[in-house]
Amino acid sequence: MTRDEIIAKWNSMPEWERNIWIATNVMGLEKSGMRAGRIKVGNFEHYPKNYCKDMSAAWEVVGSMRDKDWWVVLSSETDIWHAMFFWDPDQTFTEVDSESAPEAICLAALIATQGEGIEE
């Protein structure tokens, strides 16, 4: 997917689907085969954390990305949050601006890991 396709898909999804997308594609969790809107962890199924709204859950996304050797820069400027993930400090892979830090982190992580031409 291209950056624009990922952003368009993100914008068309309800919050619960965004959290499933992050849980499965960034955090490496498994989607439940039995219940919509849930993830599977071991033998248990539950709703994913609210990655796109809860800063502590979004910080777990940052930790997961750092475990995969991605660097992150997060900054704020007049009520707009800027998140950037990159693999090599000399080459930026993705940048996202959002009204909330968790959303900026999550969308940038999805673009970095799912975007066209990105290699993990």
One Martini backbone bead per residue (centre of mass of N, CA, C, O) as a GRO file, in nm:
protein
  120
    1MET     BB    1   0.100   0.034   0.017
    2THR     BB    2   0.045   0.351   0.025
    3ARG     BB    3   0.034   0.623   0.207
    4ASP     BB    4  -0.245   0.722   0.099
    5GLU     BB    5  -0.392   0.449   0.141
    6ILE     BB    6  -0.353   0.432   0.444
    7ILE     BB    7  -0.492   0.699   0.517
    8ALA     BB    8  -0.765   0.633   0.386
    9LYS     BB    9  -0.825   0.383   0.551
   10TRP     BB   10  -0.807   0.513   0.829
   11ASN     BB   11  -1.036   0.731   0.776
   12SER     BB   12  -1.263   0.489   0.721
   13MET     BB   13  -1.228   0.392   1.010
   14PRO     BB   14  -1.301   0.275   1.292
   15GLU     BB   15  -1.149   0.257   1.590
   16TRP     BB   16  -1.156  -0.057   1.628
   17GLU     BB   17  -1.012  -0.117   1.354
   18ARG     BB   18  -0.752   0.031   1.409
   19ASN     BB   19  -0.667  -0.143   1.656
   20ILE     BB   20  -0.649  -0.406   1.498
   21TRP     BB   21  -0.438  -0.318   1.291
   22ILE     BB   22  -0.218  -0.259   1.497
   23ALA     BB   23  -0.212  -0.529   1.649
   24THR     BB   24  -0.142  -0.705   1.387
   25ASN     BB   25   0.078  -0.514   1.213
   26VAL     BB   26   0.262  -0.409   1.466
   27MET     BB   27   0.232  -0.608   1.733
   28GLY     BB   28   0.170  -0.923   1.637
   29LEU     BB   29  -0.117  -1.001   1.659
   30GLU     BB   30  -0.414  -1.192   1.668
   31LYS     BB   31  -0.694  -1.247   1.510
   32SER     BB   32  -1.004  -1.324   1.557
   33GLY     BB   33  -1.212  -1.598   1.436
   34MET     BB   34  -1.487  -1.551   1.620
   35ARG     BB   35  -1.452  -1.230   1.693
   36ALA     BB   36  -1.525  -0.927   1.639
   37GLY     BB   37  -1.281  -0.698   1.760
   38ARG     BB   38  -1.065  -0.919   1.827
   39ILE     BB   39  -0.802  -1.074   2.004
   40LYS     BB   40  -0.529  -1.307   2.027
   41VAL     BB   41  -0.397  -1.449   2.344
   42GLY     BB   42  -0.348  -1.737   2.314
   43ASN     BB   43  -0.650  -1.854   2.472
   44PHE     BB   44  -0.731  -1.553   2.444
   45GLU     BB   45  -0.997  -1.308   2.413
   46HIS     BB   46  -0.978  -0.955   2.317
   47TYR     BB   47  -0.963  -0.640   2.330
   48PRO     BB   48  -0.790  -0.401   2.226
   49LYS     BB   49  -0.617  -0.156   2.262
   50ASN     BB   50  -0.623   0.207   2.254
   51TYR     BB   51  -0.392   0.319   2.052
   52CYS     BB   52  -0.536   0.592   1.914
   53LYS     BB   53  -0.593   0.731   2.230
   54ASP     BB   54  -0.379   0.590   2.418
   55MET     BB   55  -0.069   0.666   2.527
   56SER     BB   56   0.023   0.400   2.662
   57ALA     BB   57  -0.039   0.226   2.411
   58ALA     BB   58   0.131   0.390   2.206
   59TRP     BB   59   0.400   0.335   2.354
   60GLU     BB   60   0.402   0.034   2.273
   61VAL     BB   61   0.447   0.091   1.977
   62VAL     BB   62   0.721   0.217   2.012
   63GLY     BB   63   0.851  -0.032   2.142
   64SER     BB   64   0.804  -0.222   1.902
   65MET     BB   65   0.967  -0.054   1.698
   66ARG     BB   66   1.236  -0.058   1.856
   67ASP     BB   67   1.265  -0.371   1.848
   68LYS     BB   68   1.291  -0.324   1.512
   69ASP     BB   69   1.490  -0.064   1.477
   70TRP     BB   70   1.323   0.188   1.516
   71TRP     BB   71   1.290   0.523   1.496
   72VAL     BB   72   1.180   0.810   1.700
   73VAL     BB   73   0.977   1.110   1.652
   74LEU     BB   74   0.829   1.348   1.886
   75SER     BB   75   0.611   1.631   1.831
   76SER     BB   76   0.502   1.973   1.913
   77GLU     BB   77   0.263   2.218   1.750
   78THR     BB   78   0.002   2.376   1.804
   79ASP     BB   79  -0.190   2.102   1.837
   80ILE     BB   80   0.034   1.938   1.675
   81TRP     BB   81   0.138   1.620   1.588
   82HIS     BB   82   0.465   1.465   1.533
   83ALA     BB   83   0.550   1.170   1.351
   84MET     BB   84   0.859   0.966   1.326
   85PHE     BB   85   0.984   0.702   1.125
   86PHE     BB   86   1.309   0.530   1.124
   87TRP     BB   87   1.585   0.334   1.026
   88ASP     BB   88   1.770   0.561   0.913
   89PRO     BB   89   1.897   0.865   1.006
   90ASP     BB   90   1.931   0.951   0.682
   91GLN     BB   91   1.627   0.816   0.643
   92THR     BB   92   1.308   0.897   0.593
   93PHE     BB   93   0.994   0.720   0.595
   94THR     BB   94   0.794   0.873   0.810
   95GLU     BB   95   0.520   1.116   0.830
   96VAL     BB   96   0.295   1.259   1.087
   97ASP     BB   97  -0.004   1.444   1.132
   98SER     BB   98  -0.183   1.535   1.440
   99GLU     BB   99  -0.402   1.600   1.713
  100SER     BB  100  -0.265   1.330   1.824
  101ALA     BB  101  -0.022   1.133   1.942
  102PRO     BB  102  -0.137   0.844   1.908
  103GLU     BB  103  -0.221   0.874   1.611
  104ALA     BB  104   0.055   0.948   1.495
  105ILE     BB  105   0.201   0.692   1.581
  106CYS     BB  106   0.018   0.478   1.444
  107LEU     BB  107   0.024   0.580   1.153
  108ALA     BB  108   0.332   0.578   1.121
  109ALA     BB  109   0.368   0.274   1.178
  110LEU     BB  110   0.199   0.172   0.942
  111ILE     BB  111   0.360   0.306   0.717
  112ALA     BB  112   0.635   0.180   0.787
  113THR     BB  113   0.526  -0.136   0.774
  114GLN     BB  114   0.312  -0.111   0.503
  115GLY     BB  115   0.466   0.038   0.308
  116GLU     BB  116   0.591   0.112   0.019
  117GLY     BB  117   0.932   0.012   0.018
  118ILE     BB  118   0.942  -0.122   0.291
  119GLU     BB  119   1.198  -0.256   0.507
  120GLU     BB  120   1.252  -0.492   0.782
   0.00000   0.00000   0.00000
